[in-house]
């Protein structure tokens, strides 16, 4: 009997030990599953630029910052776009959001490829901040200037999202090079513009095949000095939010243009351009300073 009791006691201890070991193993596996699941969620949220729930202050900060995923290049058919664009006047035609505006520049491959890969001009030996650099908000003006990425040293077309606040600073810092009937003639205006570091030009807008638009003007801005250095500063300090390589889109549209025998581009159904609308929301004094025309769409002008 004593032997049986000892055997039973030992078996009971073994069973208890096995239960505890199984329980510990289950808890360990559960913890591993939880950790893996949490890591997957964190990785997924990180890749999608979703703020993680790690404190209300961090969530609030992330929500107030521009989301990089919002800054993309959008296009539309040219035959539809012309129905939405104004046919006369001086307008800033652009693709924009509440916080940013898309501008264009054309560069040789060495500069363009550096800017795309680094999302900044900082560190590119061929990019000189001592030279005036020109930005354009109008896609077709950029296509005219670069020959649809066909001209030498203009083979790479960049779409550059910059902060809207910086764009307005450029406009305020710009001295108009305009002459003729659109120029301001009063001496006070000339004195106030005397030492401004940037240049602003209203040039004829262009059609896809390069013809000048007879009645609509497009804007371009030349940047130099401290503003040029700020523009080309390192990522995070620069007003540049995102740099997009628009070259593949441009070369495809050039192929469509070259292939078509239709002289009037608005009749080429396949041809696409950047989706652009009249840039609105400038302070009244600034709009007057740069001689901006009152906003009106093509439809309003036809009625």
Secondary structure, DSSP 8 states (H G I E B T S, - for coil): -HHHHHHHHHHHHHHHHHHHHHHHHHHHHHHHHHHHHHHHHHHHHHHTT---SS-HHHHHHHHHS--GGG----EEEHHHHTTTS-SSEE--EE-B-SSEEEEEEEE-HHHHHHHHHHTSSTT-TT--TTS-EEEES-HHHHHHHHTTTTSTT--EEEEEEEEHHHHHHHHHTEEE---GGGS---HHHHHHTTT-SEEEEEEEEE-TTS-EEEEEEEEEEEE-HHHHHHHTS-TTTSSEEEEEE-HHHHHHHHHHHHH---SSGGG-TT-EEE--EE-----HHHHHHTT------HHHHH-
